[in-house]
Amino acid sequence: MSDSGTRRILVIQALPGIGDMVWHVPFIRAICQFEQVRCVDILAEKRSMTDQIFATEGLVSEAIWLDDFLHGKKRLRSILRLAKYLRSKHYQRVWILHYSFSWALAALLAGIPSRFGYGLGAQRLLLSGGNYLSKNDAALHPIDKAVKLLALNGLDVGDIAPSIPVSADNKASIEHRFKAMPRPWFTFGIGATDHGRQWGVRNFTDLAKVISNHYGGSIFLLGGRAEVDMAEQIKNSMDSEHSATVVTIIAYPIGELCALLNMSDYFVGNDSGMLNLSAAVGTPSIGLLGMVYRSIDNHRIADDKRNIYAVFPNDQRHQQEREFNVSYMHQISVASVGLKLQQLFEKHSAEVRQDRAASAT
């Protein structure tokens, strides 16, 4: 592969969350391989934590933050400011993995000669060539949009299940810090981008008690600074014997979180970035999916092949009558999550027994 300093490629991925960027990891790899460069630059939002997600693998040379160019309601001024910055980078090509007209316009004004993108609506007028998505593709899930665009332009994505490498240094750091904590390790992703995806203190607390009584081990509570009080409430609700095995993990760097998730035996959490990170580092991950999504989205949100084992609301009788994009998190019971965890625990135990039997022969 050539040095990215001699051929510069930009990728625009403007979906805001950590999970959104995790979904796009296979596409970034495919673009690097197709363009024959070691790394690309990515234009994204800060809360996607793009720089940290790709830090170990080194596929991203610079994360450019959209947030730095968006000021107030003056969109045209923001576009011009962004275009000026992009022009200074002398990119040869941009891949726009988003439907945005604005960011395609910034790429045009920046003088990027080769501009590939979805081409939906007016965005098509700003692209330089390549194959576009059709009008019928507008309703596709974002993952399927990216897969189709890249395939139409000759890129081999391969396995679209995201995988993120974990650095040996981060694993050693986690091992040293928590080596005294008893196994198995359970991580809870208690954070959520909005209230509609939040399972709540009481449910996580009751699940923690079930796990401590039935499996023992340790429970790690993962969240951001907004979850400090929530984590403390869960920990303080445990009895003195089990409280010592509950660890609060707040605002850790992504690299260390990936190491902890990778070294954990199981994950349970809200539909969030932590759920997607956990699955991407190979840990069996139970996702609490209480939002009603379009049927075409479900195969991407809940996918056993991605290590995501979904628990949906208990009452499925009126699923067709439910309102789209409304939360039913309150209908996900602790018992249903405990059953899913038991199934995974038994499956894992059987696989371990099989591996031991195979190694003995």
C-alpha positions as CSV (number, residue, x, y, z in Angstrom):
1,M,0.0,0.0,0.0
2,S,1.1,3.5,-0.7
3,D,1.9,6.1,1.8
4,S,-1.2,8.1,2.7
5,G,1.0,11.2,2.6
6,T,1.3,10.9,-1.3
7,R,-2.4,10.1,-1.9
8,R,-4.9,11.6,0.5
9,I,-8.4,10.1,0.9
10,L,-11.3,11.6,3.0
11,V,-14.3,9.7,4.3
12,I,-17.3,11.6,5.6
13,Q,-19.4,9.7,8.1
14,A,-21.7,12.1,9.9
15,L,-23.9,9.8,11.9
16,P,-23.1,10.9,15.5
17,G,-22.8,8.0,17.8
18,I,-20.0,5.6,18.8
19,G,-22.1,2.7,17.6
20,D,-22.6,4.4,14.3
21,M,-18.8,4.6,13.8
22,V,-18.3,1.0,14.9
23,W,-20.8,-0.1,12.2
24,H,-18.6,1.7,9.6
25,V,-15.3,0.0,10.6
26,P,-15.5,-2.7,7.9
27,F,-16.2,0.0,5.3
28,I,-13.2,2.1,6.3
29,R,-11.0,-1.0,5.9
30,A,-12.5,-1.7,2.5
31,I,-11.9,1.9,1.3
32,C,-8.2,1.7,2.5
33,Q,-7.7,-1.5,0.6
34,F,-9.4,-0.2,-2.5
35,E,-7.5,3.1,-2.5
36,Q,-4.3,1.3,-1.7
37,V,-3.5,3.6,1.3
38,R,-2.6,2.7,4.9
39,C,-5.0,5.2,6.3
40,V,-7.6,7.8,5.6
41,D,-8.9,11.0,7.2
42,I,-12.5,10.9,8.5
43,L,-14.9,13.9,8.9
44,A,-17.2,13.0,11.8
45,E,-18.8,14.3,15.0
46,K,-16.7,14.4,18.2
47,R,-19.1,12.1,20.2
48,S,-18.4,9.3,17.7
49,M,-14.9,9.1,19.2
50,T,-13.5,8.2,15.8
51,D,-9.9,8.9,16.8
52,Q,-10.1,6.4,19.7
53,I,-12.0,3.7,17.9
54,F,-9.3,3.5,15.2
55,A,-6.3,4.2,17.4
56,T,-5.1,0.6,17.7
57,E,-5.5,-0.4,14.1
58,G,-4.2,2.9,12.7
59,L,-6.6,3.2,9.8
60,V,-7.3,6.9,10.5
61,S,-4.6,9.5,10.2
62,E,-6.7,12.5,11.2
63,A,-10.2,12.8,12.6
64,I,-11.7,16.1,11.5
65,W,-14.6,17.2,13.8
66,L,-17.7,18.6,12.1
67,D,-18.5,20.2,15.4
68,D,-15.6,22.6,15.0
69,F,-17.1,24.1,11.9
70,L,-20.8,24.3,12.9
71,H,-21.5,27.6,14.6
72,G,-25.1,28.8,15.1
73,K,-27.6,28.6,12.3
74,K,-25.4,30.0,9.6
75,R,-25.0,26.8,7.6
76,L,-23.5,28.4,4.5
77,R,-20.8,30.0,6.5
78,S,-20.0,26.7,8.2
79,I,-19.8,25.0,4.8
80,L,-17.4,27.6,3.5
81,R,-15.3,27.4,6.6
82,L,-15.1,23.6,6.2
83,A,-14.4,23.8,2.5
84,K,-11.4,26.1,3.2
85,Y,-10.0,23.6,5.6
86,L,-10.5,20.6,3.4
87,R,-8.9,22.5,0.4
88,S,-5.7,22.8,2.5
89,K,-5.5,19.0,2.8
90,H,-5.4,18.4,-1.0
91,Y,-7.5,15.3,-1.0
92,Q,-7.7,13.3,-4.2
93,R,-11.0,11.6,-3.4
94,V,-13.8,11.7,-0.9
95,W,-16.2,9.0,0.0
96,I,-19.4,10.5,1.5
97,L,-21.1,7.7,3.5
98,H,-24.1,10.0,4.3
99,Y,-27.0,11.5,2.4
100,S,-26.0,15.1,3.3
101,F,-26.1,17.8,0.6
102,S,-24.1,20.2,2.8
103,W,-21.0,18.1,3.2
104,A,-21.0,17.1,-0.5
105,L,-21.1,20.8,-1.3
106,A,-18.2,21.4,1.1
107,A,-16.2,18.7,-0.8
108,L,-17.0,20.3,-4.1
109,L,-16.0,23.8,-3.0
110,A,-12.8,22.3,-1.5
111,G,-11.8,21.2,-5.0
112,I,-11.7,17.5,-4.3
113,P,-11.7,16.1,-7.8
114,S,-13.2,12.7,-7.2
115,R,-16.4,12.7,-5.1
116,F,-18.3,9.5,-4.5
117,G,-21.5,9.3,-2.4
118,Y,-25.0,8.0,-2.1
119,G,-26.3,10.4,-4.7
120,L,-29.7,10.5,-3.1
121,G,-31.7,13.6,-4.1
122,A,-29.8,16.8,-4.8
123,Q,-26.6,15.3,-3.5
124,R,-26.1,13.6,-6.9
125,L,-25.6,17.0,-8.6
126,L,-22.4,17.6,-6.5
127,L,-20.7,14.2,-7.1
128,S,-18.1,13.7,-9.8
129,G,-19.0,10.2,-10.9
130,G,-19.2,6.6,-9.8
131,N,-22.3,4.6,-9.3
132,Y,-25.1,5.9,-7.1
133,L,-27.9,4.5,-5.0
134,S,-31.4,4.5,-6.5
135,K,-34.4,6.3,-5.1
136,N,-35.7,2.9,-3.8
137,D,-32.5,2.6,-1.7
138,A,-33.3,5.8,0.3
139,A,-35.2,3.7,2.9
140,L,-32.4,1.2,3.5
141,H,-30.7,1.0,6.9
142,P,-27.4,3.1,6.9
143,I,-25.3,-0.1,7.0
144,D,-27.1,-1.4,3.9
145,K,-26.7,2.0,2.1
146,A,-22.9,1.9,2.7
147,V,-22.6,-1.8,1.6
148,K,-24.5,-1.2,-1.6
149,L,-22.6,2.0,-2.5
150,L,-19.2,0.4,-2.0
151,A,-20.3,-2.8,-3.9
152,L,-21.6,-0.7,-6.8
153,N,-18.2,0.9,-7.1
154,G,-16.2,-2.3,-7.0
155,L,-15.2,-2.5,-3.3
156,D,-15.2,-5.8,-1.5
157,V,-16.4,-5.2,2.0
158,G,-16.3,-8.9,3.0
159,D,-17.7,-9.6,6.4
160,I,-19.7,-6.6,7.5
161,A,-19.8,-7.6,11.2
162,P,-17.5,-5.0,12.8
163,S,-14.4,-6.2,14.6
164,I,-12.1,-3.9,16.6
165,P,-8.6,-5.0,17.7
166,V,-7.6,-4.6,21.3
167,S,-4.1,-3.5,22.2
168,A,-1.9,-5.7,24.4
169,D,-1.0,-2.7,26.5
170,N,-4.6,-2.0,27.3
171,K,-5.3,-5.6,28.1
172,A,-2.3,-5.7,30.4
173,S,-3.5,-2.5,32.2
174,I,-7.0,-3.9,32.8
175,E,-5.6,-7.3,33.9
176,H,-3.3,-5.5,36.4
177,R,-6.0,-3.2,37.7
178,F,-8.7,-5.8,38.2
179,K,-6.8,-9.1,38.6
180,A,-8.3,-9.5,42.1
181,M,-11.9,-9.4,40.9
182,P,-13.6,-12.8,40.8
183,R,-14.8,-14.4,37.6
184,P,-17.0,-14.5,35.6
185,W,-17.0,-10.9,34.6
186,F,-20.3,-9.2,33.6
187,T,-20.3,-5.7,32.2
188,F,-23.4,-3.5,32.2
189,G,-23.7,-0.7,29.7
190,I,-26.0,1.6,31.7
191,G,-25.6,4.7,29.5
192,A,-28.1,5.7,26.8
193,T,-28.2,8.6,24.3
194,D,-31.8,9.3,25.2
195,H,-34.4,8.3,27.9
196,G,-36.3,6.1,25.5
197,R,-33.3,3.6,25.4
198,Q,-32.7,3.6,29.2
199,W,-33.7,0.4,31.1
200,G,-33.3,2.2,34.4
201,V,-31.7,1.9,37.9
202,R,-34.2,-0.5,39.3
203,N,-34.0,-3.0,36.5
204,F,-30.2,-3.0,36.3
205,T,-30.1,-3.3,40.2
206,D,-32.4,-6.3,40.2
207,L,-30.4,-8.0,37.4
208,A,-27.2,-7.3,39.3
209,K,-28.7,-9.1,42.4
210,V,-29.8,-12.1,40.2
211,I,-26.4,-12.4,38.7
212,S,-24.6,-12.1,42.0
213,N,-26.8,-14.8,43.6
214,H,-26.7,-17.2,40.8
215,Y,-23.3,-16.8,39.1
216,G,-21.1,-14.9,41.5
217,G,-18.3,-13.1,39.8
218,S,-18.0,-9.4,39.3
219,I,-20.1,-6.7,37.7
220,F,-18.7,-3.6,36.0
221,L,-21.0,-0.6,35.5
222,L,-20.0,1.2,32.3
223,G,-21.2,4.7,31.5
224,G,-20.3,8.3,30.9
225,R,-20.2,11.2,33.4
226,A,-24.0,11.5,33.1
227,E,-24.3,8.0,34.7
228,V,-22.2,8.7,37.8
229,D,-25.3,8.9,40.1
230,M,-27.0,5.9,38.4
231,A,-23.9,3.7,38.9
232,E,-23.7,4.7,42.6
233,Q,-27.4,3.9,43.2
234,I,-26.9,0.5,41.7
235,K,-23.8,-0.3,43.7
236,N,-25.3,1.0,46.9
237,S,-28.4,-1.1,46.5
238,M,-26.4,-4.3,46.7
239,D,-25.8,-6.0,50.0
240,S,-22.4,-5.6,51.6
241,E,-21.2,-9.0,50.4
242,H,-21.9,-8.3,46.7
243,S,-21.2,-4.6,46.7
244,A,-17.5,-5.3,46.9
245,T,-17.7,-7.1,43.5
246,V,-19.5,-4.2,41.7
247,V,-17.1,-1.8,40.0
248,T,-18.0,1.6,38.6
249,I,-16.3,2.4,35.3
250,I,-17.0,6.0,34.3
251,A,-15.7,7.9,31.2
252,Y,-12.8,5.5,30.5
253,P,-10.9,5.9,27.2
254,I,-12.2,3.7,24.4
255,G,-9.1,1.6,24.2
256,E,-9.3,0.6,27.9
257,L,-13.1,0.0,27.6
258,C,-12.4,-2.3,24.6
259,A,-9.9,-4.2,26.6
260,L,-12.3,-4.6,29.6
261,L,-15.2,-5.6,27.3
262,N,-13.0,-8.1,25.5
263,M,-11.8,-9.6,28.8
264,S,-15.4,-9.8,30.1
265,D,-17.5,-13.0,29.8
266,Y,-20.8,-11.3,29.1
267,F,-22.3,-7.9,28.4
268,V,-25.8,-6.6,29.1
269,G,-26.7,-3.1,28.1
270,N,-29.0,-0.5,26.5
271,D,-28.9,0.1,22.8
272,S,-25.8,2.2,22.8
273,G,-22.2,2.6,21.7
274,M,-21.1,0.2,24.5
275,L,-23.3,-2.5,23.1
276,N,-21.7,-2.2,19.7
277,L,-18.2,-1.9,21.1
278,S,-18.7,-5.1,23.2
279,A,-19.9,-7.0,20.2
280,A,-17.1,-5.8,18.0
281,V,-14.4,-7.0,20.4
282,G,-16.0,-10.5,20.4
283,T,-17.9,-10.6,23.7
284,P,-21.4,-12.2,23.8
285,S,-23.6,-9.1,24.2
286,I,-27.2,-8.9,25.3
287,G,-28.9,-5.8,23.8
288,L,-32.0,-4.3,25.5
289,L,-34.0,-3.2,22.5
290,G,-37.2,-1.5,23.7
291,M,-37.6,0.9,20.8
292,V,-39.9,0.0,17.9
293,Y,-37.8,0.0,14.8
294,R,-38.8,-0.5,11.2
295,S,-38.7,-4.2,10.2
296,I,-36.0,-3.5,7.7
297,D,-33.7,-2.2,10.5
298,N,-34.1,-5.1,12.9
299,H,-31.7,-7.4,11.1
300,R,-28.9,-4.8,11.6
301,I,-29.7,-3.8,15.1
302,A,-30.1,-7.3,16.5
303,D,-27.8,-9.8,14.8
304,D,-26.4,-12.9,16.5
305,K,-23.6,-13.0,13.9
306,R,-22.4,-9.7,15.4
307,N,-22.5,-11.2,18.9
308,I,-25.6,-9.1,19.7
309,Y,-28.4,-11.2,21.3
310,A,-31.5,-9.1,21.5
311,V,-34.1,-8.9,24.2
312,F,-37.3,-7.3,23.1
313,P,-40.3,-6.1,25.1
314,N,-42.2,-9.0,26.7
315,D,-45.6,-8.2,25.2
316,Q,-45.4,-9.0,21.5
317,R,-49.1,-9.5,21.0
318,H,-49.7,-6.0,19.6
319,Q,-46.3,-5.5,17.9
320,Q,-47.9,-4.5,14.6
321,E,-50.0,-1.8,16.4
322,R,-47.1,-0.2,18.2
323,E,-46.1,3.3,17.2
324,F,-42.8,3.6,15.2
325,N,-39.9,5.1,17.2
326,V,-41.6,4.8,20.5
327,S,-39.9,3.2,23.5
328,Y,-41.3,0.1,25.3
329,M,-38.2,-0.4,27.5
330,H,-40.5,-0.8,30.6
331,Q,-41.8,-4.0,29.0
332,I,-38.4,-5.7,29.1
333,S,-38.4,-7.7,32.3
334,V,-35.5,-8.7,34.4
335,A,-36.7,-12.3,34.1
336,S,-36.4,-12.2,30.3
337,V,-32.9,-10.8,30.4
338,G,-31.9,-13.4,33.0
339,L,-33.3,-16.1,30.8
340,K,-31.2,-14.9,27.8
341,L,-28.1,-14.7,30.0
342,Q,-28.7,-18.3,31.2
343,Q,-29.0,-19.5,27.6
344,L,-25.7,-17.8,26.7
345,F,-24.1,-19.2,29.9
346,E,-25.2,-22.7,29.1
347,K,-24.1,-22.3,25.4
348,H,-20.7,-21.0,26.5
349,S,-20.2,-23.8,29.0
350,A,-21.1,-26.4,26.4
351,E,-18.6,-24.9,23.9
352,V,-15.9,-25.0,26.6
353,R,-16.6,-28.6,27.3
354,Q,-16.4,-29.4,23.6
355,D,-13.1,-27.6,23.3
356,R,-11.7,-29.5,26.3
357,A,-12.9,-32.9,24.8
358,A,-11.4,-32.1,21.4
359,S,-8.0,-31.1,23.0
360,A,-7.9,-34.3,25.0
361,T,-8.2,-36.5,21.9
